[in-house]
Amino acid sequence: MVRGKPLPIWEKEFDCCTRAQFFLKLIQSYSARIFPIPGTSNPKHLIDNQQAGSGRLPDMTMRKCMVDFIERI
């Protein structure tokens, strides 16, 4: 569904630069103590997934923008 679609410009506000990071940061930003456990055998994907665990997480307002963005795809 998101393949080939560019990320919104505002994703940089929470240190995000790939689609994988976009979705992982969205999941991690909820306060319900949800912990995503992505799996991969590709070392490049592993590094990308790990980078989603660092930097800023989206706040409630940004999370709403993210969900709205996903719903428009």
N, CA, C and O atoms as a Tripos MOL2 file, in Angstrom:
@<TRIPOS>MOLECULE
protein
  292   291    73     0     0
PROTEIN
NO_CHARGES

@<TRIPOS>ATOM
      1 N           0.8140   -1.1990    0.0000 N.3       1 MET1
      2 CA          0.0000    0.0000    0.0000 C.3       1 MET1
      3 C           0.8630    1.2710    0.0000 C.2       1 MET1
      4 O           0.4900    2.2710   -0.6140 O.2       1 MET1
      5 N           1.9900    1.2370    0.6720 N.am      2 VAL2
      6 CA          2.8170    2.4420    0.7530 C.3       2 VAL2
      7 C           4.0340    2.3960   -0.1640 C.2       2 VAL2
      8 O           4.7530    3.3880   -0.2930 O.2       2 VAL2
      9 N           4.2680    1.2570   -0.7980 N.am      3 ARG3
     10 CA          5.4310    1.1240   -1.6760 C.3       3 ARG3
     11 C           5.4020    2.2010   -2.7610 C.2       3 ARG3
     12 O           4.3980    2.3900   -3.4470 O.2       3 ARG3
     13 N           6.5220    2.8940   -2.8950 N.am      4 GLY4
     14 CA          6.6460    3.9260   -3.9080 C.3       4 GLY4
     15 C           6.0450    5.2670   -3.5390 C.2       4 GLY4
     16 O           6.2110    6.2420   -4.2720 O.2       4 GLY4
     17 N           5.3550    5.3300   -2.4230 N.am      5 LYS5
     18 CA          4.7670    6.5990   -1.9760 C.3       5 LYS5
     19 C           5.7980    7.3350   -1.1280 C.2       5 LYS5
     20 O           6.3820    6.7450   -0.2190 O.2       5 LYS5
     21 N           6.0270    8.6080   -1.4110 N.am      6 PRO6
     22 CA          7.0030    9.3650   -0.6140 C.3       6 PRO6
     23 C           6.4760    9.6430    0.7930 C.2       6 PRO6
     24 O           5.2720    9.7740    1.0160 O.2       6 PRO6
     25 N           7.4060    9.7270    1.7190 N.am      7 LEU7
     26 CA          7.0390   10.1140    3.0750 C.3       7 LEU7
     27 C           6.7030   11.6020    3.0930 C.2       7 LEU7
     28 O           7.2310   12.3650    2.2840 O.2       7 LEU7
     29 N           5.8340   12.0170    4.0050 N.am      8 PRO8
     30 CA          5.5410   13.4510    4.1170 C.3       8 PRO8
     31 C           6.7900   14.2000    4.5920 C.2       8 PRO8
     32 O           7.6390   13.6260    5.2730 O.2       8 PRO8
     33 N           6.8960   15.4490    4.2400 N.am      9 ILE9
     34 CA          8.0660   16.2590    4.6000 C.3       9 ILE9
     35 C           8.2090   16.3750    6.1130 C.2       9 ILE9
     36 O           9.3300   16.4460    6.6150 O.2       9 ILE9
     37 N           7.1210   16.3950    6.8360 N.am     10 TRP10
     38 CA          7.1700   16.6240    8.2800 C.3      10 TRP10
     39 C           7.6830   15.4290    9.0730 C.2      10 TRP10
     40 O           7.8120   15.5380   10.2930 O.2      10 TRP10
     41 N           7.9810   14.2980    8.4440 N.am     11 GLU11
     42 CA          8.4850   13.1520    9.2080 C.3      11 GLU11
     43 C           9.8460   13.4400    9.8160 C.2      11 GLU11
     44 O          10.2410   12.7800   10.7780 O.2      11 GLU11
     45 N          10.5650   14.4010    9.2820 N.am     12 LYS12
     46 CA         11.8730   14.7790    9.8220 C.3      12 LYS12
     47 C          11.7420   15.3930   11.2240 C.2      12 LYS12
     48 O          12.7130   15.4280   11.9790 O.2      12 LYS12
     49 N          10.5480   15.8740   11.5660 N.am     13 GLU13
     50 CA         10.3290   16.4810   12.8850 C.3      13 GLU13
     51 C          10.5270   15.4740   14.0170 C.2      13 GLU13
     52 O          10.7700   15.8710   15.1560 O.2      13 GLU13
     53 N          10.4260   14.1830   13.7210 N.am     14 PHE14
     54 CA         10.6650   13.1730   14.7500 C.3      14 PHE14
     55 C          11.7230   12.1650   14.2870 C.2      14 PHE14
     56 O          11.6250   10.9670   14.5530 O.2      14 PHE14
     57 N          12.7290   12.6820   13.5900 N.am     15 ASP15
     58 CA         13.9200   11.9070   13.2290 C.3      15 ASP15
     59 C          13.5900   10.6140   12.4730 C.2      15 ASP15
     60 O          14.0670    9.5350   12.8210 O.2      15 ASP15
     61 N          12.7830   10.7490   11.4560 N.am     16 CYS16
     62 CA         12.3560    9.6050   10.6620 C.3      16 CYS16
     63 C          12.7970    9.8030    9.2150 C.2      16 CYS16
     64 O          12.6180   10.8840    8.6530 O.2      16 CYS16
     65 N          13.3760    8.7580    8.6070 N.am     17 CYS17
     66 CA         13.7990    8.9310    7.2160 C.3      17 CYS17
     67 C          13.4390    7.7550    6.3070 C.2      17 CYS17
     68 O          13.8100    7.7630    5.1340 O.2      17 CYS17
     69 N          12.7300    6.7470    6.8130 N.am     18 THR18
     70 CA         12.2700    5.6460    5.9620 C.3      18 THR18
     71 C          10.8540    5.2520    6.3550 C.2      18 THR18
     72 O          10.3680    5.6130    7.4270 O.2      18 THR18
     73 N          10.2000    4.5090    5.4720 N.am     19 ARG19
     74 CA          8.8460    4.0460    5.7710 C.3      19 ARG19
     75 C           8.8310    3.1330    6.9930 C.2      19 ARG19
     76 O           7.9370    3.2270    7.8350 O.2      19 ARG19
     77 N           9.8270    2.2500    7.0860 N.am     20 ALA20
     78 CA          9.8890    1.3460    8.2430 C.3      20 ALA20
     79 C           9.9760    2.1460    9.5420 C.2      20 ALA20
     80 O           9.2740    1.8430   10.5070 O.2      20 ALA20
     81 N          10.8240    3.1530    9.5680 N.am     21 GLN21
     82 CA         10.9560    3.9900   10.7610 C.3      21 GLN21
     83 C           9.6560    4.7320   11.0470 C.2      21 GLN21
     84 O           9.2650    4.8770   12.2050 O.2      21 GLN21
     85 N           8.9950    5.1950   10.0140 N.am     22 PHE22
     86 CA          7.7230    5.8970   10.1510 C.3      22 PHE22
     87 C           6.7290    5.0350   10.9330 C.2      22 PHE22
     88 O           6.1370    5.4930   11.9100 O.2      22 PHE22
     89 N           6.5520    3.7920   10.5000 N.am     23 PHE23
     90 CA          5.5760    2.9210   11.1460 C.3      23 PHE23
     91 C           6.0470    2.4690   12.5230 C.2      23 PHE23
     92 O           5.2430    2.4120   13.4530 O.2      23 PHE23
     93 N           7.3160    2.1480   12.6730 N.am     24 LEU24
     94 CA          7.8140    1.7210   13.9810 C.3      24 LEU24
     95 C           7.7200    2.8480   15.0030 C.2      24 LEU24
     96 O           7.3500    2.6060   16.1520 O.2      24 LEU24
     97 N           8.0500    4.0750   14.6030 N.am     25 LYS25
     98 CA          7.9540    5.2060   15.5320 C.3      25 LYS25
     99 C           6.4940    5.4810   15.8990 C.2      25 LYS25
    100 O           6.1950    5.8360   17.0390 O.2      25 LYS25
    101 N           5.6010    5.3180   14.9460 N.am     26 LEU26
    102 CA          4.1770    5.4990   15.2450 C.3      26 LEU26
    103 C           3.7420    4.5040   16.3220 C.2      26 LEU26
    104 O           3.0890    4.8880   17.2930 O.2      26 LEU26
    105 N           4.0950    3.2450   16.1590 N.am     27 ILE27
    106 CA          3.7250    2.2220   17.1340 C.3      27 ILE27
    107 C           4.3530    2.5140   18.4940 C.2      27 ILE27
    108 O           3.6820    2.4290   19.5230 O.2      27 ILE27
    109 N           5.6350    2.8550   18.4970 N.am     28 GLN28
    110 CA          6.3480    3.1080   19.7540 C.3      28 GLN28
    111 C           5.8340    4.3370   20.4930 C.2      28 GLN28
    112 O           5.9940    4.4360   21.7100 O.2      28 GLN28
    113 N           5.2260    5.2640   19.7840 N.am     29 SER29
    114 CA          4.8180    6.5250   20.4040 C.3      29 SER29
    115 C           3.5680    6.4030   21.2700 C.2      29 SER29
    116 O           3.2760    7.3050   22.0560 O.2      29 SER29
    117 N           2.8350    5.3180   21.1430 N.am     30 TYR30
    118 CA          1.6550    5.1330   21.9820 C.3      30 TYR30
    119 C           2.0830    4.7960   23.4000 C.2      30 TYR30
    120 O           3.0420    4.0520   23.6020 O.2      30 TYR30
    121 N           1.3870    5.3330   24.3660 N.am     31 SER31
    122 CA          1.7700    5.1360   25.7680 C.3      31 SER31
    123 C           1.2290    3.8390   26.3490 C.2      31 SER31
    124 O           1.3960    3.5920   27.5440 O.2      31 SER31
    125 N           0.5990    3.0190   25.5550 N.am     32 ALA32
    126 CA          0.0130    1.7750   26.0460 C.3      32 ALA32
    127 C           1.0600    0.6710   26.2190 C.2      32 ALA32
    128 O           0.7150   -0.4960   26.4040 O.2      32 ALA32
    129 N           2.3110    1.0400   26.1590 N.am     33 ARG33
    130 CA          3.4200    0.0950   26.3230 C.3      33 ARG33
    131 C           3.3960   -0.9930   25.2620 C.2      33 ARG33
    132 O           3.5060   -2.1820   25.5600 O.2      33 ARG33
    133 N           3.2510   -0.5610   24.0310 N.am     34 ILE34
    134 CA          3.2940   -1.4660   22.8880 C.3      34 ILE34
    135 C           4.7380   -1.5090   22.4080 C.2      34 ILE34
    136 O           5.3480   -0.4650   22.1790 O.2      34 ILE34
    137 N           5.2810   -2.6980   22.2560 N.am     35 PHE35
    138 CA          6.6610   -2.8420   21.8300 C.3      35 PHE35
    139 C           6.7180   -3.6430   20.5400 C.2      35 PHE35
    140 O           6.5470   -4.8620   20.5630 O.2      35 PHE35
    141 N           6.9520   -2.9900   19.4370 N.am     36 PRO36
    142 CA          7.0540   -3.7310   18.1780 C.3      36 PRO36
    143 C           8.3280   -4.5660   18.1600 C.2      36 PRO36
    144 O           9.3700   -4.1330   18.6520 O.2      36 PRO36
    145 N           8.2410   -5.7430   17.6000 N.am     37 ILE37
    146 CA          9.4090   -6.6030   17.4670 C.3      37 ILE37
    147 C           9.5240   -6.9770   15.9850 C.2      37 ILE37
    148 O           9.0460   -8.0290   15.5610 O.2      37 ILE37
    149 N          10.1650   -6.1000   15.2060 N.am     38 PRO38
    150 CA         10.3020   -6.3990   13.7790 C.3      38 PRO38
    151 C          11.3290   -7.5140   13.5730 C.2      38 PRO38
    152 O          12.3130   -7.6090   14.3060 O.2      38 PRO38
    153 N          11.0930   -8.3300   12.5970 N.am     39 GLY39
    154 CA         12.0320   -9.3910   12.2750 C.3      39 GLY39
    155 C          12.5200   -9.2430   10.8450 C.2      39 GLY39
    156 O          11.7670   -8.8330    9.9620 O.2      39 GLY39
    157 N          13.7720   -9.5750   10.6240 N.am     40 THR40
    158 CA         14.3290   -9.5080    9.2860 C.3      40 THR40
    159 C          15.5970  -10.3410    9.2170 C.2      40 THR40
    160 O          16.2650  -10.5510   10.2290 O.2      40 THR40
    161 N          15.9190  -10.8060    8.0450 N.am     41 SER41
    162 CA         17.1950  -11.4840    7.8340 C.3      41 SER41
    163 C          18.1230  -10.6020    7.0010 C.2      41 SER41
    164 O          19.2470  -10.9900    6.6850 O.2      41 SER41
    165 N          17.6400   -9.4170    6.6510 N.am     42 ASN42
    166 CA         18.4070   -8.4800    5.8420 C.3      42 ASN42
    167 C          19.1270   -7.4940    6.7670 C.2      42 ASN42
    168 O          18.4700   -6.7420    7.4880 O.2      42 ASN42
    169 N          20.4730   -7.4840    6.7580 N.am     43 PRO43
    170 CA         21.2130   -6.5760    7.6440 C.3      43 PRO43
    171 C          20.8720   -5.0970    7.4420 C.2      43 PRO43
    172 O          20.8890   -4.3300    8.4040 O.2      43 PRO43
    173 N          20.5640   -4.6860    6.2150 N.am     44 LYS44
    174 CA         20.1860   -3.2850    5.9690 C.3      44 LYS44
    175 C          18.8710   -2.9510    6.6610 C.2      44 LYS44
    176 O          18.7120   -1.8660    7.2190 O.2      44 LYS44
    177 N          17.9340   -3.8870    6.6200 N.am     45 HIS45
    178 CA         16.6510   -3.6640    7.2930 C.3      45 HIS45
    179 C          16.8340   -3.6400    8.8070 C.2      45 HIS45
    180 O          16.1700   -2.8710    9.5030 O.2      45 HIS45
    181 N          17.7210   -4.4710    9.3110 N.am     46 LEU46
    182 CA         18.0120   -4.5000   10.7430 C.3      46 LEU46
    183 C          18.4900   -3.1310   11.2220 C.2      46 LEU46
    184 O          18.0050   -2.6100   12.2260 O.2      46 LEU46
    185 N          19.4400   -2.5580   10.4980 N.am     47 ILE47
    186 CA         19.9680   -1.2330   10.8630 C.3      47 ILE47
    187 C          18.8670   -0.1860   10.7960 C.2      47 ILE47
    188 O          18.7560    0.6590   11.6850 O.2      47 ILE47
    189 N          18.0580   -0.2380    9.7520 N.am     48 ASP48
    190 CA         16.9490    0.7090    9.5980 C.3      48 ASP48
    191 C          15.9820    0.5900   10.7720 C.2      48 ASP48
    192 O          15.5620    1.5980   11.3400 O.2      48 ASP48
    193 N          15.6310   -0.6440   11.1330 N.am     49 ASN49
    194 CA         14.7110   -0.8650   12.2540 C.3      49 ASN49
    195 C          15.3070   -0.3540   13.5640 C.2      49 ASN49
    196 O          14.5970    0.2410   14.3750 O.2      49 ASN49
    197 N          16.5890   -0.5780   13.7740 N.am     50 GLN50
    198 CA         17.2350   -0.1170   15.0010 C.3      50 GLN50
    199 C          17.2120    1.4090   15.0910 C.2      50 GLN50
    200 O          17.0350    1.9650   16.1750 O.2      50 GLN50
    201 N          17.3880    2.0780   13.9670 N.am     51 GLN51
    202 CA         17.3880    3.5370   13.9740 C.3      51 GLN51
    203 C          16.0290    4.1060   14.3620 C.2      51 GLN51
    204 O          15.9510    5.2400   14.8330 O.2      51 GLN51
    205 N          14.9710    3.3470   14.1750 N.am     52 ALA52
    206 CA         13.6470    3.8010   14.5890 C.3      52 ALA52
    207 C          13.5480    3.9000   16.1090 C.2      52 ALA52
    208 O          12.6730    4.5890   16.6320 O.2      52 ALA52
    209 N          14.4410    3.2140   16.8150 N.am     53 GLY53
    210 CA         14.4250    3.2520   18.2710 C.3      53 GLY53
    211 C          15.1850    4.4110   18.8630 C.2      53 GLY53
    212 O          15.2450    4.5500   20.0850 O.2      53 GLY53
    213 N          15.7670    5.2480   18.0240 N.am     54 SER54
    214 CA         16.4960    6.4050   18.5470 C.3      54 SER54
    215 C          15.8710    7.6960   18.0280 C.2      54 SER54
    216 O          15.0780    7.6860   17.0860 O.2      54 SER54
    217 N          16.2370    8.7810   18.6460 N.am     55 GLY55
    218 CA         15.6900   10.0760   18.2340 C.3      55 GLY55
    219 C          14.3340   10.3320   18.8590 C.2      55 GLY55
    220 O          13.8830    9.6000   19.7400 O.2      55 GLY55
    221 N          13.7070   11.3680   18.3930 N.am     56 ARG56
    222 CA         12.4130   11.7850   18.9370 C.3      56 ARG56
    223 C          11.2910   10.8760   18.4500 C.2      56 ARG56
    224 O          11.3510   10.3150   17.3560 O.2      56 ARG56
    225 N          10.2770   10.7450   19.2800 N.am     57 LEU57
    226 CA          9.0540   10.0480   18.8970 C.3      57 LEU57
    227 C           7.9590   11.0860   18.6530 C.2      57 LEU57
    228 O           7.9880   12.1640   19.2460 O.2      57 LEU57
    229 N           7.0080   10.7750   17.8000 N.am     58 PRO58
    230 CA          5.9170   11.7200   17.5560 C.3      58 PRO58
    231 C           5.0420   11.8990   18.7940 C.2      58 PRO58
    232 O           4.7940   10.9530   19.5420 O.2      58 PRO58
    233 N           4.5840   13.1270   18.9900 N.am     59 ASP59
    234 CA          3.6520   13.3900   20.0820 C.3      59 ASP59
    235 C           2.2280   13.1180   19.5890 C.2      59 ASP59
    236 O           2.0370   12.6720   18.4580 O.2      59 ASP59
    237 N           1.2390   13.3850   20.4310 N.am     60 MET60
    238 CA         -0.1440   13.0870   20.0950 C.3      60 MET60
    239 C          -0.5910   13.8150   18.8180 C.2      60 MET60
    240 O          -1.2790   13.2260   17.9850 O.2      60 MET60
    241 N          -0.2150   15.0630   18.6620 N.am     61 THR61
    242 CA         -0.6040   15.8300   17.4740 C.3      61 THR61
    243 C           0.0260   15.2410   16.2190 C.2      61 THR61
    244 O          -0.6440   15.0810   15.1980 O.2      61 THR61
    245 N           1.3080   14.9200   16.2960 N.am     62 MET62
    246 CA          1.9970   14.3570   15.1430 C.3      62 MET62
    247 C           1.4650   12.9620   14.8280 C.2      62 MET62
    248 O           1.3540   12.5850   13.6610 O.2      62 MET62
    249 N           1.1380   12.2000   15.8650 N.am     63 ARG63
    250 CA          0.5740   10.8700   15.6630 C.3      63 ARG63
    251 C          -0.7300   10.9680   14.8710 C.2      63 ARG63
    252 O          -0.9860   10.1440   13.9920 O.2      63 ARG63
    253 N          -1.5490   11.9640   15.1750 N.am     64 LYS64
    254 CA         -2.7990   12.1720   14.4280 C.3      64 LYS64
    255 C          -2.4980   12.4630   12.9670 C.2      64 LYS64
    256 O          -3.1700   11.9400   12.0780 O.2      64 LYS64
    257 N          -1.4900   13.2970   12.7090 N.am     65 CYS65
    258 CA         -1.0890   13.5930   11.3190 C.3      65 CYS65
    259 C          -0.6430   12.3130   10.6050 C.2      65 CYS65
    260 O          -0.9540   12.1040    9.4330 O.2      65 CYS65
    261 N           0.0870   11.4680   11.3250 N.am     66 MET66
    262 CA          0.5730   10.2210   10.7440 C.3      66 MET66
    263 C          -0.5890    9.3070   10.3730 C.2      66 MET66
    264 O          -0.6180    8.7460    9.2780 O.2      66 MET66
    265 N          -1.5430    9.1580   11.2830 N.am     67 VAL67
    266 CA         -2.7090    8.3090   11.0190 C.3      67 VAL67
    267 C          -3.5250    8.8750    9.8620 C.2      67 VAL67
    268 O          -3.9720    8.1220    8.9970 O.2      67 VAL67
    269 N          -3.7240   10.1880    9.8370 N.am     68 ASP68
    270 CA         -4.4450   10.8240    8.7280 C.3      68 ASP68
    271 C          -3.7440   10.5670    7.3970 C.2      68 ASP68
    272 O          -4.3900   10.2900    6.3860 O.2      68 ASP68
    273 N          -2.4200   10.6610    7.4080 N.am     69 PHE69
    274 CA         -1.6160   10.4060    6.2040 C.3      69 PHE69
    275 C          -1.8200    8.9800    5.7190 C.2      69 PHE69
    276 O          -2.0110    8.7480    4.5250 O.2      69 PHE69
    277 N          -1.7810    8.0280    6.6350 N.am     70 ILE70
    278 CA         -1.9500    6.6170    6.2760 C.3      70 ILE70
    279 C          -3.3520    6.3660    5.7300 C.2      70 ILE70
    280 O          -3.5130    5.6260    4.7590 O.2      70 ILE70
    281 N          -4.3540    6.9670    6.3360 N.am     71 GLU71
    282 CA         -5.7340    6.7660    5.8860 C.3      71 GLU71
    283 C          -5.9830    7.3400    4.4900 C.2      71 GLU71
    284 O          -6.8810    6.8800    3.7850 O.2      71 GLU71
    285 N          -5.1980    8.3360    4.0860 N.am     72 ARG72
    286 CA         -5.3760    8.9310    2.7470 C.3      72 ARG72
    287 C          -4.6990    8.1150    1.6510 C.2      72 ARG72
    288 O          -4.9650    8.3340    0.4690 O.2      72 ARG72
    289 N          -3.8430    7.1940    2.0160 N.am     73 ILE73
    290 CA         -3.1380    6.3940    0.9980 C.3      73 ILE73
    291 C          -4.0770    5.4110    0.3460 C.2      73 ILE73
    292 O          -3.6650    4.6540   -0.5330 O.2      73 ILE73
@<TRIPOS>BOND
     1     1     2 1
     2     2     3 1
     3     3     4 2
     4     3     5 am
     5     5     6 1
     6     6     7 1
     7     7     8 2
     8     7     9 am
     9     9    10 1
    10    10    11 1
    11    11    12 2
    12    11    13 am
    13    13    14 1
    14    14    15 1
    15    15    16 2
    16    15    17 am
    17    17    18 1
    18    18    19 1
    19    19    20 2
    20    19    21 am
    21    21    22 1
    22    22    23 1
    23    23    24 2
    24    23    25 am
    25    25    26 1
    26    26    27 1
    27    27    28 2
    28    27    29 am
    29    29    30 1
    30    30    31 1
    31    31    32 2
    32    31    33 am
    33    33    34 1
    34    34    35 1
    35    35    36 2
    36    35    37 am
    37    37    38 1
    38    38    39 1
    39    39    40 2
    40    39    41 am
    41    41    42 1
    42    42    43 1
    43    43    44 2
    44    43    45 am
    45    45    46 1
    46    46    47 1
    47    47    48 2
    48    47    49 am
    49    49    50 1
    50    50    51 1
    51    51    52 2
    52    51    53 am
    53    53    54 1
    54    54    55 1
    55    55    56 2
    56    55    57 am
    57    57    58 1
    58    58    59 1
    59    59    60 2
    60    59    61 am
    61    61    62 1
    62    62    63 1
    63    63    64 2
    64    63    65 am
    65    65    66 1
    66    66    67 1
    67    67    68 2
    68    67    69 am
    69    69    70 1
    70    70    71 1
    71    71    72 2
    72    71    73 am
    73    73    74 1
    74    74    75 1
    75    75    76 2
    76    75    77 am
    77    77    78 1
    78    78    79 1
    79    79    80 2
    80    79    81 am
    81    81    82 1
    82    82    83 1
    83    83    84 2
    84    83    85 am
    85    85    86 1
    86    86    87 1
    87    87    88 2
    88    87    89 am
    89    89    90 1
    90    90    91 1
    91    91    92 2
    92    91    93 am
    93    93    94 1
    94    94    95 1
    95    95    96 2
    96    95    97 am
    97    97    98 1
    98    98    99 1
    99    99   100 2
   100    99   101 am
   101   101   102 1
   102   102   103 1
   103   103   104 2
   104   103   105 am
   105   105   106 1
   106   106   107 1
   107   107   108 2
   108   107   109 am
   109   109   110 1
   110   110   111 1
   111   111   112 2
   112   111   113 am
   113   113   114 1
   114   114   115 1
   115   115   116 2
   116   115   117 am
   117   117   118 1
   118   118   119 1
   119   119   120 2
   120   119   121 am
   121   121   122 1
   122   122   123 1
   123   123   124 2
   124   123   125 am
   125   125   126 1
   126   126   127 1
   127   127   128 2
   128   127   129 am
   129   129   130 1
   130   130   131 1
   131   131   132 2
   132   131   133 am
   133   133   134 1
   134   134   135 1
   135   135   136 2
   136   135   137 am
   137   137   138 1
   138   138   139 1
   139   139   140 2
   140   139   141 am
   141   141   142 1
   142   142   143 1
   143   143   144 2
   144   143   145 am
   145   145   146 1
   146   146   147 1
   147   147   148 2
   148   147   149 am
   149   149   150 1
   150   150   151 1
   151   151   152 2
   152   151   153 am
   153   153   154 1
   154   154   155 1
   155   155   156 2
   156   155   157 am
   157   157   158 1
   158   158   159 1
   159   159   160 2
   160   159   161 am
   161   161   162 1
   162   162   163 1
   163   163   164 2
   164   163   165 am
   165   165   166 1
   166   166   167 1
   167   167   168 2
   168   167   169 am
   169   169   170 1
   170   170   171 1
   171   171   172 2
   172   171   173 am
   173   173   174 1
   174   174   175 1
   175   175   176 2
   176   175   177 am
   177   177   178 1
   178   178   179 1
   179   179   180 2
   180   179   181 am
   181   181   182 1
   182   182   183 1
   183   183   184 2
   184   183   185 am
   185   185   186 1
   186   186   187 1
   187   187   188 2
   188   187   189 am
   189   189   190 1
   190   190   191 1
   191   191   192 2
   192   191   193 am
   193   193   194 1
   194   194   195 1
   195   195   196 2
   196   195   197 am
   197   197   198 1
   198   198   199 1
   199   199   200 2
   200   199   201 am
   201   201   202 1
   202   202   203 1
   203   203   204 2
   204   203   205 am
   205   205   206 1
   206   206   207 1
   207   207   208 2
   208   207   209 am
   209   209   210 1
   210   210   211 1
   211   211   212 2
   212   211   213 am
   213   213   214 1
   214   214   215 1
   215   215   216 2
   216   215   217 am
   217   217   218 1
   218   218   219 1
   219   219   220 2
   220   219   221 am
   221   221   222 1
   222   222   223 1
   223   223   224 2
   224   223   225 am
   225   225   226 1
   226   226   227 1
   227   227   228 2
   228   227   229 am
   229   229   230 1
   230   230   231 1
   231   231   232 2
   232   231   233 am
   233   233   234 1
   234   234   235 1
   235   235   236 2
   236   235   237 am
   237   237   238 1
   238   238   239 1
   239   239   240 2
   240   239   241 am
   241   241   242 1
   242   242   243 1
   243   243   244 2
   244   243   245 am
   245   245   246 1
   246   246   247 1
   247   247   248 2
   248   247   249 am
   249   249   250 1
   250   250   251 1
   251   251   252 2
   252   251   253 am
   253   253   254 1
   254   254   255 1
   255   255   256 2
   256   255   257 am
   257   257   258 1
   258   258   259 1
   259   259   260 2
   260   259   261 am
   261   261   262 1
   262   262   263 1
   263   263   264 2
   264   263   265 am
   265   265   266 1
   266   266   267 1
   267   267   268 2
   268   267   269 am
   269   269   270 1
   270   270   271 1
   271   271   272 2
   272   271   273 am
   273   273   274 1
   274   274   275 1
   275   275   276 2
   276   275   277 am
   277   277   278 1
   278   278   279 1
   279   279   280 2
   280   279   281 am
   281   281   282 1
   282   282   283 1
   283   283   284 2
   284   283   285 am
   285   285   286 1
   286   286   287 1
   287   287   288 2
   288   287   289 am
   289   289   290 1
   290   290   291 1
   291   291   292 2
@<TRIPOS>SUBSTRUCTURE
     1 MET1         2 RESIDUE 1 A MET
     2 VAL2         6 RESIDUE 1 A VAL
     3 ARG3        10 RESIDUE 1 A ARG
     4 GLY4        14 RESIDUE 1 A GLY
     5 LYS5        18 RESIDUE 1 A LYS
     6 PRO6        22 RESIDUE 1 A PRO
     7 LEU7        26 RESIDUE 1 A LEU
     8 PRO8        30 RESIDUE 1 A PRO
     9 ILE9        34 RESIDUE 1 A ILE
    10 TRP10       38 RESIDUE 1 A TRP
    11 GLU11       42 RESIDUE 1 A GLU
    12 LYS12       46 RESIDUE 1 A LYS
    13 GLU13       50 RESIDUE 1 A GLU
    14 PHE14       54 RESIDUE 1 A PHE
    15 ASP15       58 RESIDUE 1 A ASP
    16 CYS16       62 RESIDUE 1 A CYS
    17 CYS17       66 RESIDUE 1 A CYS
    18 THR18       70 RESIDUE 1 A THR
    19 ARG19       74 RESIDUE 1 A ARG
    20 ALA20       78 RESIDUE 1 A ALA
    21 GLN21       82 RESIDUE 1 A GLN
    22 PHE22       86 RESIDUE 1 A PHE
    23 PHE23       90 RESIDUE 1 A PHE
    24 LEU24       94 RESIDUE 1 A LEU
    25 LYS25       98 RESIDUE 1 A LYS
    26 LEU26      102 RESIDUE 1 A LEU
    27 ILE27      106 RESIDUE 1 A ILE
    28 GLN28      110 RESIDUE 1 A GLN
    29 SER29      114 RESIDUE 1 A SER
    30 TYR30      118 RESIDUE 1 A TYR
    31 SER31      122 RESIDUE 1 A SER
    32 ALA32      126 RESIDUE 1 A ALA
    33 ARG33      130 RESIDUE 1 A ARG
    34 ILE34      134 RESIDUE 1 A ILE
    35 PHE35      138 RESIDUE 1 A PHE
    36 PRO36      142 RESIDUE 1 A PRO
    37 ILE37      146 RESIDUE 1 A ILE
    38 PRO38      150 RESIDUE 1 A PRO
    39 GLY39      154 RESIDUE 1 A GLY
    40 THR40      158 RESIDUE 1 A THR
    41 SER41      162 RESIDUE 1 A SER
    42 ASN42      166 RESIDUE 1 A ASN
    43 PRO43      170 RESIDUE 1 A PRO
    44 LYS44      174 RESIDUE 1 A LYS
    45 HIS45      178 RESIDUE 1 A HIS
    46 LEU46      182 RESIDUE 1 A LEU
    47 ILE47      186 RESIDUE 1 A ILE
    48 ASP48      190 RESIDUE 1 A ASP
    49 ASN49      194 RESIDUE 1 A ASN
    50 GLN50      198 RESIDUE 1 A GLN
    51 GLN51      202 RESIDUE 1 A GLN
    52 ALA52      206 RESIDUE 1 A ALA
    53 GLY53      210 RESIDUE 1 A GLY
    54 SER54      214 RESIDUE 1 A SER
    55 GLY55      218 RESIDUE 1 A GLY
    56 ARG56      222 RESIDUE 1 A ARG
    57 LEU57      226 RESIDUE 1 A LEU
    58 PRO58      230 RESIDUE 1 A PRO
    59 ASP59      234 RESIDUE 1 A ASP
    60 MET60      238 RESIDUE 1 A MET
    61 THR61      242 RESIDUE 1 A THR
    62 MET62      246 RESIDUE 1 A MET
    63 ARG63      250 RESIDUE 1 A ARG
    64 LYS64      254 RESIDUE 1 A LYS
    65 CYS65      258 RESIDUE 1 A CYS
    66 MET66      262 RESIDUE 1 A MET
    67 VAL67      266 RESIDUE 1 A VAL
    68 ASP68      270 RESIDUE 1 A ASP
    69 PHE69      274 RESIDUE 1 A PHE
    70 ILE70      278 RESIDUE 1 A ILE
    71 GLU71      282 RESIDUE 1 A GLU
    72 ARG72      286 RESIDUE 1 A ARG
    73 ILE73      290 RESIDUE 1 A ILE
